Amino acid sequence: QVQLVESGGGLVQAGGSLRLSCAASGRSFSSYAMGWFRQAPGKEREFVAAISWSLWGSNTLYVDSVKGRFTISRDNAKNTVYLQMNSLKPEDTAVYYCARSRRSYISRAESEYDYWGQGTQVTVSS
């Protein structure tokens, strides 16, 4: 069983920064891609970013709306994936979820992810 626990959410003014962390328990962290999704009030959950796993370096993927502002990274020794969020905008307000993929390569499809965290609230004030 894999458990994912997000942290680092909070209230920040527009233009500010937050770093989300997702700590995974269990031995199944390395060898799998990880992703971040978000769900704003009244909207469908959407893909934000993903990072693959590879012995030779990871690939990353972002939704267009966060490119250049958000950075996903992982520390396999700590079983943790991060989402550094800079230049935050009010439209980034959402509950952010960490998820583990079924595979090592990245995908933006929710169906490719089999374990999910409970979510952490990010609120950006204007």
C-alpha positions, 0 to 999 in steps of 0.5 A, spaced: 500 500 500 502 506 498 500 513 502 501 520 499 501 526 504 501 533 501 503 539 505 505 546 504 499 549 502 496 556 504 494 563 503 499 567 499 498 574 495 498 574 488 505 574 485 508 570 491 511 563 492 509 556 495 512 549 495 508 543 496 511 537 498 508 530 497 511 524 502 510 517 499 510 511 504 512 504 502 517 502 497 513 504 491 516 511 490 522 510 485 520 507 478 514 510 478 512 517 475 509 522 480 504 528 478 500 534 481 493 535 479 488 541 482 481 542 483 478 549 483 471 550 486 466 548 481 471 545 476 473 539 474 480 536 477 486 538 472 493 536 470 498 541 473 505 537 472 508 530 472 515 527 473 518 521 470 522 516 473 529 514 470 536 512 472 539 517 467 534 523 469 527 525 469 523 528 464 517 533 466 511 535 463 506 541 465 500 544 463 501 550 459 498 555 464 503 554 469 509 553 464 515 558 467 512 559 473 511 552 477 517 547 477 516 539 479 522 535 482 523 529 486 528 526 491 528 519 491 532 518 497 526 522 501 521 519 497 518 526 496 516 530 490 515 537 490 512 543 486 515 549 487 510 555 485 512 562 483 508 568 481 502 565 483 495 568 480 488 568 483 486 563 478 491 558 481 487 557 487 485 550 488 486 544 492 492 540 490 493 533 489 499 529 489 498 522 485 503 516 483 503 513 476 502 506 474 508 507 470 515 510 470 513 515 464 509 521 464 502 522 463 497 527 464 491 522 464 488 521 471 487 514 469 494 513 469 495 514 476 493 509 481 494 512 488 492 519 490 493 524 496 488 527 500 490 534 497 492 541 500 489 547 499 492 553 496 489 560 496 492 566 492 489 573 494 489 578 489 
